[in-house]
Amino acid sequence: MAQPEHFSILVLGSGAGGKLIAWHMARAGRRTAVVERKWIGGACPNIACMPSKNEISSARVAHLVRNAGEFGWTLNPGAIDMAVVRRRKRDMVEAQVAAHLQNYKASGAELIMGAARFVAPKTIEVSLNDGGTRVLHGDKVFINVGTHAAIPDVQGLTAASPLTNIEALELSSLPERLIVLGGGYVGLELAQAYRRFGSRVTVIERLPQLMGREDADVAEEIKRILSEEGIDFILGAEVIGVRGKSGDKLSLVVRTNGCERSIEGSDMLVATGRVPNTAGIGLDLADVALDDGGYVKVNERLETSAPDVWALGECAGSPQFTHVSEDDFRIVRDNLAGGKRSTRDRLIPYCVFTDPPLARVGLSESEAKRKGVAVRVAKIPTSAVLRAQAICELQGFLKLLVGSDDRILGFTMIGPEAGEVMAVVQTAILAGMPYTQLREAIFAHPTMAEGLGFLIASVPNASVPIRNLQTAA
């Protein structure tokens, strides 16, 4: 083995947490190297969050044009040109990658493109993308290698070459009939987008409800909304086998309620979960332990089992959101400076970018029940919000959970601008405000946030018995 090049900071993977560590340390004068196999900036700007939302926005425009008559605009809706949709997405990605490269240049961190594997503690060998190898050693090492789409062990599935989120965002032609395996967040976002582009779409989910982490009323409302747009759902379904090839002709055999049936399609998207990118990179040689799922074992400070080695983001088992990986960076940064931050008790918001979107922060009803937390629940339909009436986007609801001390414990919304409305509630939770204080706030009219006033006004009185606490939508 060649004599290793020495760095103060060595980062594997250029995703959200990794790149922020690199830029921060390099600006502080530490000699820093980042090794990235392919995606400069990680999955988010290249193949996940940003490009998917870009194509979802194109699909929303297609949907609005198709329904323009409802707004008094008469025109021929025409047809979608997926090559243009893809070009628009690619232009955005290229601009984001260029911005990342500029940040590397400005910070002084060295970006090394290649595949890395540990060959000793805190030492990696990099097979460079343009040929040759380098051996690097870091005083401090940060692992930020992310995850990839899981392909279930189903007969014929791998041979069918199904789409994952990566390939689904690179299509230049429209699938005639798209089968989506997985009724989670990624599957539903892309199912709706391709339905709006014009594909016939069937979603197959092994659980009895969509989005298994959500309350039943949330899952049912999303299902109702998407069903009205023409998406078919098969729930509680086990895929027995697959024949054919995605992009040509497919046949799936699924079992539901003890009966088997065949589903025909032209293309198939697999969105059934994620697998950490930790296999085959020599973590055992680095004394870095993994859990049973292949994720890097970390403590609440994101320290691994090896001294001076940290893991951030999805590969460390953190919730799979870019904003959480960014917070992982802040935890590590502050602790390296002498702080005492941890991953415990983080208030993590998230949005599902269906249309209308779903946003949630804090406890759900099912979580509160599972944890034995007594809550009062207020719930109003989105149609009760005056802004929703003005723009004729009436589907969904708002739901608030309040604890016995009047503190807000959770919020869920399906409706226009749900993420922005959620941010208001998140701020109130972080501030420890009682719901009564938010009730007195003056919200601009007519905005979606104004609906919080209507929602909070419907919170049941604390004297109401627990069994009668939930209000009707």
C-alpha positions as a Python dict, from the first residue, in 0.01 Angstrom:
ca = {
    (1, 'M'): (0, 0, 0),
    (2, 'A'): (127, 346, -92),
    (3, 'Q'): (212, 594, 180),
    (4, 'P'): (-117, 765, 269),
    (5, 'E'): (-174, 1132, 204),
    (6, 'H'): (-255, 1302, 531),
    (7, 'F'): (-563, 1518, 587),
    (8, 'S'): (-699, 1676, 900),
    (9, 'I'): (-1057, 1606, 784),
    (10, 'L'): (-1163, 1319, 559),
    (11, 'V'): (-1525, 1290, 444),
    (12, 'L'): (-1677, 995, 258),
    (13, 'G'): (-1977, 1115, 60),
    (14, 'S'): (-2078, 1467, -41),
    (15, 'G'): (-2441, 1465, 77),
    (16, 'A'): (-2595, 1732, 295),
    (17, 'G'): (-2414, 1655, 621),
    (18, 'G'): (-2083, 1561, 458),
    (19, 'K'): (-2045, 1865, 236),
    (20, 'L'): (-2136, 2102, 521),
    (21, 'I'): (-1873, 1943, 748),
    (22, 'A'): (-1617, 1972, 468),
    (23, 'W'): (-1688, 2335, 384),
    (24, 'H'): (-1699, 2434, 751),
    (25, 'M'): (-1370, 2263, 840),
    (26, 'A'): (-1189, 2381, 527),
    (27, 'R'): (-1291, 2742, 590),
    (28, 'A'): (-1154, 2701, 942),
    (29, 'G'): (-814, 2619, 793),
    (30, 'R'): (-821, 2240, 826),
    (31, 'R'): (-685, 2041, 532),
    (32, 'T'): (-1001, 1868, 408),
    (33, 'A'): (-1082, 1608, 144),
    (34, 'V'): (-1421, 1481, 32),
    (35, 'V'): (-1449, 1158, -166),
    (36, 'E'): (-1761, 1130, -382),
    (37, 'R'): (-1839, 838, -612),
    (38, 'K'): (-2082, 1010, -851),
    (39, 'W'): (-2332, 1266, -724),
    (40, 'I'): (-2169, 1601, -638),
    (41, 'G'): (-2375, 1732, -348),
    (42, 'G'): (-2532, 1394, -279),
    (43, 'A'): (-2870, 1255, -378),
    (44, 'C'): (-3085, 1557, -294),
    (45, 'P'): (-2982, 1797, -574),
    (46, 'N'): (-2913, 1523, -828),
    (47, 'I'): (-3159, 1232, -809),
    (48, 'A'): (-3397, 1286, -519),
    (49, 'C'): (-3553, 1589, -349),
    (50, 'M'): (-3492, 1871, -592),
    (51, 'P'): (-3530, 1695, -929),
    (52, 'S'): (-3840, 1508, -814),
    (53, 'K'): (-4004, 1832, -699),
    (54, 'N'): (-3906, 1992, -1029),
    (55, 'E'): (-4088, 1722, -1225),
    (56, 'I'): (-4379, 1728, -981),
    (57, 'S'): (-4416, 2100, -1055),
    (58, 'S'): (-4425, 2021, -1428),
    (59, 'A'): (-4697, 1766, -1358),
    (60, 'R'): (-4897, 2023, -1162),
    (61, 'V'): (-4885, 2261, -1460),
    (62, 'A'): (-5007, 1979, -1685),
    (63, 'H'): (-5291, 1914, -1440),
    (64, 'L'): (-5388, 2282, -1425),
    (65, 'V'): (-5385, 2314, -1804),
    (66, 'R'): (-5599, 2004, -1839),
    (67, 'N'): (-5849, 2154, -1596),
    (68, 'A'): (-5818, 2515, -1713),
    (69, 'G'): (-6186, 2527, -1803),
    (70, 'E'): (-6274, 2529, -1434),
    (71, 'F'): (-6095, 2865, -1409),
    (72, 'G'): (-6259, 3016, -1715),
    (73, 'W'): (-5973, 2952, -1956),
    (74, 'T'): (-6059, 2769, -2277),
    (75, 'L'): (-5779, 2603, -2473),
    (76, 'N'): (-5666, 2279, -2628),
    (77, 'P'): (-5474, 2099, -2349),
    (78, 'G'): (-5228, 1949, -2598),
    (79, 'A'): (-4983, 1677, -2486),
    (80, 'I'): (-4689, 1645, -2252),
    (81, 'D'): (-4336, 1639, -2395),
    (82, 'M'): (-4132, 1435, -2147),
    (83, 'A'): (-3807, 1530, -2316),
    (84, 'V'): (-3877, 1894, -2228),
    (85, 'V'): (-3974, 1797, -1873),
    (86, 'R'): (-3644, 1611, -1840),
    (87, 'R'): (-3444, 1899, -1989),
    (88, 'R'): (-3599, 2145, -1745),
    (89, 'K'): (-3506, 1914, -1457),
    (90, 'R'): (-3153, 1861, -1587),
    (91, 'D'): (-3097, 2235, -1623),
    (92, 'M'): (-3184, 2283, -1257),
    (93, 'V'): (-2957, 1996, -1149),
    (94, 'E'): (-2666, 2131, -1355),
    (95, 'A'): (-2705, 2474, -1191),
    (96, 'Q'): (-2706, 2317, -845),
    (97, 'V'): (-2397, 2106, -916),
    (98, 'A'): (-2219, 2418, -1043),
    (99, 'A'): (-2308, 2597, -720),
    (100, 'H'): (-2166, 2305, -519),
    (101, 'L'): (-1841, 2313, -715),
    (102, 'Q'): (-1812, 2684, -648),
    (103, 'N'): (-1858, 2621, -276),
    (104, 'Y'): (-1580, 2362, -280),
    (105, 'K'): (-1352, 2607, -456),
    (106, 'A'): (-1438, 2891, -219),
    (107, 'S'): (-1397, 2679, 95),
    (108, 'G'): (-1070, 2517, -4),
    (109, 'A'): (-1198, 2161, 49),
    (110, 'E'): (-1063, 1915, -207),
    (111, 'L'): (-1330, 1715, -391),
    (112, 'I'): (-1202, 1377, -507),
    (113, 'M'): (-1421, 1181, -748),
    (114, 'G'): (-1392, 807, -705),
    (115, 'A'): (-1500, 495, -517),
    (116, 'A'): (-1357, 467, -166),
    (117, 'R'): (-1305, 175, 67),
    (118, 'F'): (-1136, 155, 406),
    (119, 'V'): (-808, -35, 414),
    (120, 'A'): (-722, 46, 778),
    (121, 'P'): (-860, 263, 1060),
    (122, 'K'): (-919, 616, 930),
    (123, 'T'): (-747, 521, 604),
    (124, 'I'): (-916, 478, 265),
    (125, 'E'): (-812, 377, -82),
    (126, 'V'): (-983, 564, -364),
    (127, 'S'): (-1024, 422, -713),
    (128, 'L'): (-1037, 747, -905),
    (129, 'N'): (-1307, 790, -1168),
    (130, 'D'): (-1050, 913, -1419),
    (131, 'G'): (-806, 632, -1342),
    (132, 'G'): (-546, 556, -1080),
    (133, 'T'): (-571, 532, -703),
    (134, 'R'): (-501, 746, -399),
    (135, 'V'): (-463, 643, -37),
    (136, 'L'): (-588, 898, 218),
    (137, 'H'): (-568, 914, 597),
    (138, 'G'): (-769, 1152, 813),
    (139, 'D'): (-725, 1267, 1171),
    (140, 'K'): (-1103, 1285, 1184),
    (141, 'V'): (-1326, 1088, 947),
    (142, 'F'): (-1692, 1148, 861),
    (143, 'I'): (-1904, 885, 685),
    (144, 'N'): (-2194, 1023, 481),
    (145, 'V'): (-2250, 759, 214),
    (146, 'G'): (-2632, 764, 204),
    (147, 'T'): (-2870, 492, 86),
    (148, 'H'): (-3007, 344, -235),
    (149, 'A'): (-3343, 204, -340),
    (150, 'A'): (-3424, -143, -211),
    (151, 'I'): (-3532, -405, -465),
    (152, 'P'): (-3752, -668, -292),
    (153, 'D'): (-3666, -1034, -325),
    (154, 'V'): (-3945, -1123, -567),
    (155, 'Q'): (-3913, -1380, -842),
    (156, 'G'): (-3838, -1208, -1172),
    (157, 'L'): (-3825, -855, -1029),
    (158, 'T'): (-3454, -786, -1074),
    (159, 'A'): (-3461, -936, -1423),
    (160, 'A'): (-3744, -699, -1511),
    (161, 'S'): (-3506, -401, -1469),
    (162, 'P'): (-3757, -187, -1280),
    (163, 'L'): (-3725, 187, -1246),
    (164, 'T'): (-3613, 341, -919),
    (165, 'N'): (-3649, 709, -835),
    (166, 'I'): (-3331, 771, -1036),
    (167, 'E'): (-3453, 625, -1366),
    (168, 'A'): (-3809, 753, -1318),
    (169, 'L'): (-3672, 1107, -1328),
    (170, 'E'): (-3482, 1041, -1650),
    (171, 'L'): (-3764, 916, -1872),
    (172, 'S'): (-3790, 1091, -2208),
    (173, 'S'): (-4117, 922, -2300),
    (174, 'L'): (-4436, 867, -2107),
    (175, 'P'): (-4512, 520, -1968),
    (176, 'E'): (-4841, 395, -2102),
    (177, 'R'): (-4924, 204, -1785),
    (178, 'L'): (-4705, 250, -1481),
    (179, 'I'): (-4708, 5, -1192),
    (180, 'V'): (-4571, 148, -867),
    (181, 'L'): (-4453, -95, -600),
    (182, 'G'): (-4481, 84, -269),
    (183, 'G'): (-4741, 319, -125),
    (184, 'G'): (-4498, 535, 70),
    (185, 'Y'): (-4398, 895, 16),
    (186, 'V'): (-4174, 854, -290),
    (187, 'G'): (-4412, 613, -460),
    (188, 'L'): (-4714, 838, -413),
    (189, 'E'): (-4540, 1156, -526),
    (190, 'L'): (-4424, 997, -850),
    (191, 'A'): (-4748, 805, -902),
    (192, 'Q'): (-4945, 1130, -898),
    (193, 'A'): (-4693, 1307, -1121),
    (194, 'Y'): (-4705, 1040, -1389),
    (195, 'R'): (-5081, 1015, -1369),
    (196, 'R'): (-5096, 1390, -1435),
    (197, 'F'): (-4856, 1355, -1724),
    (198, 'G'): (-5103, 1104, -1870),
    (199, 'S'): (-4995, 754, -1764),
    (200, 'R'): (-5240, 500, -1628),
    (201, 'V'): (-5107, 425, -1280),
    (202, 'T'): (-5156, 139, -1035),
    (203, 'V'): (-5002, 148, -686),
    (204, 'I'): (-4941, -183, -510),
    (205, 'E'): (-4880, -171, -134),
    (206, 'R'): (-4817, -471, 92),
    (207, 'L'): (-4964, -303, 400),
    (208, 'P'): (-5339, -257, 447),
    (209, 'Q'): (-5302, 123, 425),
    (210, 'L'): (-5086, 371, 241),
    (211, 'M'): (-4807, 552, 426),
    (212, 'G'): (-4790, 313, 718),
    (213, 'R'): (-4643, 569, 959),
    (214, 'E'): (-4940, 803, 925),
    (215, 'D'): (-5276, 806, 1100),
    (216, 'A'): (-5548, 609, 926),
    (217, 'D'): (-5751, 922, 844),
    (218, 'V'): (-5445, 1081, 680),
    (219, 'A'): (-5376, 773, 467),
    (220, 'E'): (-5741, 742, 369),
    (221, 'E'): (-5767, 1107, 265),
    (222, 'I'): (-5457, 1088, 47),
    (223, 'K'): (-5590, 768, -109),
    (224, 'R'): (-5926, 933, -179),
    (225, 'I'): (-5761, 1236, -341),
    (226, 'L'): (-5535, 1029, -564),
    (227, 'S'): (-5812, 785, -652),
    (228, 'E'): (-6022, 1077, -777),
    (229, 'E'): (-5737, 1158, -1016),
    (230, 'G'): (-5760, 807, -1158),
    (231, 'I'): (-5487, 618, -971),
    (232, 'D'): (-5575, 258, -886),
    (233, 'F'): (-5469, 108, -553),
    (234, 'I'): (-5419, -251, -447),
    (235, 'L'): (-5355, -265, -71),
    (236, 'G'): (-5257, -557, 149),
    (237, 'A'): (-5098, -715, -156),
    (238, 'E'): (-4805, -955, -179),
    (239, 'V'): (-4622, -960, -512),
    (240, 'I'): (-4561, -1325, -601),
    (241, 'G'): (-4372, -1288, -927),
    (242, 'V'): (-4291, -1063, -1222),
    (243, 'R'): (-4264, -1144, -1591),
    (244, 'G'): (-4140, -923, -1871),
    (245, 'K'): (-3929, -609, -1866),
    (246, 'S'): (-3998, -254, -1756),
    (247, 'G'): (-4024, -25, -2058),
    (248, 'D'): (-4177, -297, -2272),
    (249, 'K'): (-4441, -523, -2122),
    (250, 'L'): (-4488, -650, -1767),
    (251, 'S'): (-4711, -889, -1582),
    (252, 'L'): (-4724, -907, -1203),
    (253, 'V'): (-4895, -1175, -998),
    (254, 'V'): (-5018, -1042, -663),
    (255, 'R'): (-5197, -1211, -377),
    (256, 'T'): (-5466, -1028, -182),
    (257, 'N'): (-5701, -1184, 72),
    (258, 'G'): (-5576, -1529, -25),
    (259, 'C'): (-5657, -1481, -393),
    (260, 'E'): (-5413, -1429, -679),
    (261, 'R'): (-5458, -1188, -968),
    (262, 'S'): (-5250, -1061, -1258),
    (263, 'I'): (-5165, -691, -1313),
    (264, 'E'): (-5046, -579, -1656),
    (265, 'G'): (-4827, -277, -1722),
    (266, 'S'): (-4568, -121, -1950),
    (267, 'D'): (-4330, 14, -1686),
    (268, 'M'): (-4265, -48, -1318),
    (269, 'L'): (-4130, 179, -1045),
    (270, 'V'): (-3999, 23, -724),
    (271, 'A'): (-4034, 250, -419),
    (272, 'T'): (-4033, 5, -129),
    (273, 'G'): (-3767, 152, 99),
    (274, 'R'): (-3396, 221, 116),
    (275, 'V'): (-3074, 28, 184),
    (276, 'P'): (-2761, 192, 335),
    (277, 'N'): (-2455, 218, 110),
    (278, 'T'): (-2230, 55, 368),
    (279, 'A'): (-2163, -285, 211),
    (280, 'G'): (-1826, -346, 51),
    (281, 'I'): (-1651, -31, 172),
    (282, 'G'): (-1432, -198, 435),
    (283, 'L'): (-1597, -65, 747),
    (284, 'D'): (-1484, -375, 937),
    (285, 'L'): (-1123, -277, 863),
    (286, 'A'): (-1199, 66, 1007),
    (287, 'D'): (-1346, -85, 1328),
    (288, 'V'): (-1679, 77, 1245),
    (289, 'A'): (-1971, -138, 1361),
    (290, 'L'): (-2301, -179, 1175),
    (291, 'D'): (-2644, -270, 1307),
    (292, 'D'): (-2855, -559, 1178),
    (293, 'G'): (-2993, -340, 898),
    (294, 'G'): (-2649, -241, 772),
    (295, 'Y'): (-2665, 112, 912),
    (296, 'V'): (-2364, 256, 1090),
    (297, 'K'): (-2404, 228, 1466),
    (298, 'V'): (-2380, 572, 1626),
    (299, 'N'): (-2452, 721, 1966),
    (300, 'E'): (-2660, 1032, 2023),
    (301, 'R'): (-2360, 1246, 1928),
    (302, 'L'): (-2327, 1056, 1597),
    (303, 'E'): (-1998, 900, 1706),
    (304, 'T'): (-1927, 551, 1567),
    (305, 'S'): (-1758, 261, 1743),
    (306, 'A'): (-1420, 381, 1608),
    (307, 'P'): (-1239, 676, 1770),
    (308, 'D'): (-1256, 1004, 1576),
    (309, 'V'): (-1502, 863, 1324),
    (310, 'W'): (-1856, 999, 1287),
    (311, 'A'): (-2148, 904, 1061),
    (312, 'L'): (-2414, 1144, 938),
    (313, 'G'): (-2738, 1126, 743),
    (314, 'E'): (-2922, 823, 618),
    (315, 'C'): (-2633, 575, 649),
    (316, 'A'): (-2633, 644, 1024),
    (317, 'G'): (-3001, 563, 1052),
    (318, 'S'): (-3107, 927, 1077),
    (319, 'P'): (-3457, 1001, 942),
    (320, 'Q'): (-3428, 1012, 565),
    (321, 'F'): (-3464, 1384, 503),
    (322, 'T'): (-3206, 1633, 380),
    (323, 'H'): (-3294, 1874, 660),
    (324, 'V'): (-3213, 1605, 918),
    (325, 'S'): (-2871, 1540, 762),
    (326, 'E'): (-2809, 1914, 783),
    (327, 'D'): (-2897, 1903, 1151),
    (328, 'D'): (-2662, 1606, 1195),
    (329, 'F'): (-2390, 1841, 1070),
    (330, 'R'): (-2484, 2105, 1327),
    (331, 'I'): (-2473, 1847, 1607),
    (332, 'V'): (-2125, 1728, 1508),
    (333, 'R'): (-1997, 2080, 1444),
    (334, 'D'): (-2113, 2210, 1780),
    (335, 'N'): (-1987, 1908, 1973),
    (336, 'L'): (-1643, 1937, 1814),
    (337, 'A'): (-1641, 2293, 1943),
    (338, 'G'): (-1715, 2175, 2298),
    (339, 'G'): (-2094, 2167, 2286),
    (340, 'K'): (-2328, 1899, 2416),
    (341, 'R'): (-2586, 1858, 2141),
    (342, 'S'): (-2750, 1525, 2063),
    (343, 'T'): (-2999, 1358, 1834),
    (344, 'R'): (-3240, 1294, 2121),
    (345, 'D'): (-3579, 1466, 2125),
    (346, 'R'): (-3535, 1644, 1792),
    (347, 'L'): (-3852, 1798, 1654),
    (348, 'I'): (-3843, 1680, 1293),
    (349, 'P'): (-4093, 1819, 1042),
    (350, 'Y'): (-4154, 1672, 700),
    (351, 'C'): (-4363, 1718, 389),
    (352, 'V'): (-4492, 1478, 127),
    (353, 'F'): (-4517, 1668, -199),
    (354, 'T'): (-4832, 1521, -335),
    (355, 'D'): (-5086, 1782, -448),
    (356, 'P'): (-5223, 1886, -210),
    (357, 'P'): (-4918, 1821, 6),
    (358, 'L'): (-4911, 1648, 343),
    (359, 'A'): (-4710, 1808, 624),
    (360, 'R'): (-4658, 1686, 978),
    (361, 'V'): (-4459, 1783, 1285),
    (362, 'G'): (-4464, 1632, 1634),
    (363, 'L'): (-4691, 1352, 1749),
    (364, 'S'): (-4959, 1187, 1541),
    (365, 'E'): (-5272, 1049, 1704),
    (366, 'S'): (-5152, 691, 1664),
    (367, 'E'): (-4815, 775, 1820),
    (368, 'A'): (-4981, 950, 2112),
    (369, 'K'): (-5200, 646, 2172),
    (370, 'R'): (-4904, 409, 2148),
    (371, 'K'): (-4705, 617, 2399),
    (372, 'G'): (-5000, 662, 2634),
    (373, 'V'): (-5003, 1040, 2596),
    (374, 'A'): (-5342, 1200, 2666),
    (375, 'V'): (-5426, 1456, 2399),
    (376, 'R'): (-5710, 1676, 2288),
    (377, 'V'): (-5761, 1666, 1912),
    (378, 'A'): (-5899, 1945, 1697),
    (379, 'K'): (-5970, 1880, 1331),
    (380, 'I'): (-6124, 2092, 1058),
    (381, 'P'): (-6159, 2035, 682),
    (382, 'T'): (-5934, 2239, 454),
    (383, 'S'): (-6254, 2369, 295),
    (384, 'A'): (-6318, 2568, 615),
    (385, 'V'): (-6013, 2786, 542),
    (386, 'L'): (-6112, 3099, 351),
    (387, 'R'): (-5797, 3100, 139),
    (388, 'A'): (-5875, 2745, 24),
    (389, 'Q'): (-6223, 2859, -76),
    (390, 'A'): (-6079, 3154, -272),
    (391, 'I'): (-5844, 2936, -476),
    (392, 'C'): (-6088, 2643, -498),
    (393, 'E'): (-5846, 2391, -346),
    (394, 'L'): (-6066, 2232, -82),
    (395, 'Q'): (-5936, 1880, -28),
    (396, 'G'): (-5773, 1765, 293),
    (397, 'F'): (-5787, 1869, 658),
    (398, 'L'): (-5592, 2026, 944),
    (399, 'K'): (-5542, 1843, 1274),
    (400, 'L'): (-5389, 1963, 1601),
    (401, 'L'): (-5293, 1767, 1912),
    (402, 'V'): (-5284, 1952, 2245),
    (403, 'G'): (-5151, 1811, 2572),
    (404, 'S'): (-5295, 1840, 2922),
    (405, 'D'): (-5074, 2147, 2987),
    (406, 'D'): (-5211, 2325, 2677),
    (407, 'R'): (-4885, 2277, 2487),
    (408, 'I'): (-4909, 2180, 2121),
    (409, 'L'): (-4783, 1824, 2073),
    (410, 'G'): (-4844, 1767, 1705),
    (411, 'F'): (-4987, 1903, 1382),
    (412, 'T'): (-5086, 1743, 1053),
    (413, 'M'): (-5219, 1910, 742),
    (414, 'I'): (-5326, 1800, 397),
    (415, 'G'): (-5391, 2109, 189),
    (416, 'P'): (-5237, 2396, -9),
    (417, 'E'): (-4911, 2531, 136),
    (418, 'A'): (-4922, 2270, 412),
    (419, 'G'): (-4546, 2289, 469),
    (420, 'E'): (-4551, 2662, 527),
    (421, 'V'): (-4847, 2639, 764),
    (422, 'M'): (-4670, 2359, 950),
    (423, 'A'): (-4366, 2582, 1002),
    (424, 'V'): (-4582, 2821, 1204),
    (425, 'V'): (-4691, 2542, 1436),
    (426, 'Q'): (-4336, 2405, 1456),
    (427, 'T'): (-4215, 2746, 1573),
    (428, 'A'): (-4484, 2755, 1840),
    (429, 'I'): (-4386, 2407, 1961),
    (430, 'L'): (-4017, 2502, 1977),
    (431, 'A'): (-4109, 2815, 2173),
    (432, 'G'): (-4312, 2610, 2420),
    (433, 'M'): (-4616, 2825, 2355),
    (434, 'P'): (-4956, 2711, 2481),
    (435, 'Y'): (-5209, 2680, 2203),
    (436, 'T'): (-5406, 2960, 2368),
    (437, 'Q'): (-5130, 3207, 2287),
    (438, 'L'): (-5128, 3107, 1922),
    (439, 'R'): (-5506, 3137, 1929),
    (440, 'E'): (-5471, 3509, 1997),
    (441, 'A'): (-5233, 3566, 1704),
    (442, 'I'): (-5344, 3788, 1416),
    (443, 'F'): (-5300, 3594, 1091),
    (444, 'A'): (-5309, 3777, 759),
    (445, 'H'): (-5630, 3736, 562),
    (446, 'P'): (-5681, 3546, 341),
    (447, 'T'): (-5387, 3309, 386),
    (448, 'M'): (-5370, 2938, 455),
    (449, 'A'): (-5208, 3013, 792),
    (450, 'E'): (-5527, 3192, 887),
    (451, 'G'): (-5682, 2848, 905),
    (452, 'L'): (-5484, 2789, 1224),
    (453, 'G'): (-5716, 3035, 1396),
    (454, 'F'): (-6020, 2831, 1295),
    (455, 'L'): (-5846, 2507, 1393),
    (456, 'I'): (-5736, 2628, 1734),
    (457, 'A'): (-6081, 2766, 1806),
    (458, 'S'): (-6211, 2411, 1782),
    (459, 'V'): (-5975, 2262, 2043),
    (460, 'P'): (-6199, 2088, 2299),
    (461, 'N'): (-6217, 2230, 2649),
    (462, 'A'): (-5983, 2061, 2895),
    (463, 'S'): (-6279, 1954, 3108),
    (464, 'V'): (-6416, 1732, 2830),
    (465, 'P'): (-6356, 1362, 2912),
    (466, 'I'): (-6073, 1201, 2715),
    (467, 'R'): (-6305, 961, 2533),
    (468, 'N'): (-6496, 1257, 2384),
    (469, 'L'): (-6199, 1468, 2285),
    (470, 'Q'): (-6184, 1427, 1910),
    (471, 'T'): (-6395, 1669, 1711),
    (472, 'A'): (-6554, 1572, 1384),
    (473, 'A'): (-6404, 1689, 1057),
}
